[in-house]
């Protein structure tokens, strides 16, 4: 039996038996893994906030035959302002969906892990001005999808445009060739236009990586 220590973001949880949980955790050093937590749902002593969705938690993990369990974990970051905002929450749930669908189990990506963690921290601090915040959150998703296409090695300029509606090709071309800061500061696009471009990039990722990302289900 090996003992591992790592930080991770809780992306999914499943009730098991009367009091147990299986957490799907995107860890910093080991990628996405399932961690069995015995008795947590009836425990009055252990830190239950540490096993909630989006929690950033330090885990002491026991690994045996490629199965993971833990009875020692400590919350390191939680995002209360996301939990209190339906708008922030639905976009944040989409980020969890992205992690789960893009990464296979035990596929480590420290750079992407830090990026997602920083995004949650940033979303937590965003203004309560819903119109402004929604556009900003949409741009964050759009550029995260662009980043996934680049880091997964599937970027093919013409193929992306071919899967895009003709009316959106020029807009998406600008997005692909411009920095996030430049585009956001330009205020060129409506929320509907950004959504259409998100759907185009999702379609491209789904086709090339055989995934089923579904932005509209969450947002």
Order of alpha helices (4+ residues) and beta strands (2+ residues): beta-beta-beta-beta-beta-alpha-alpha-alpha-alpha-alpha-alpha-alpha-alpha-alpha
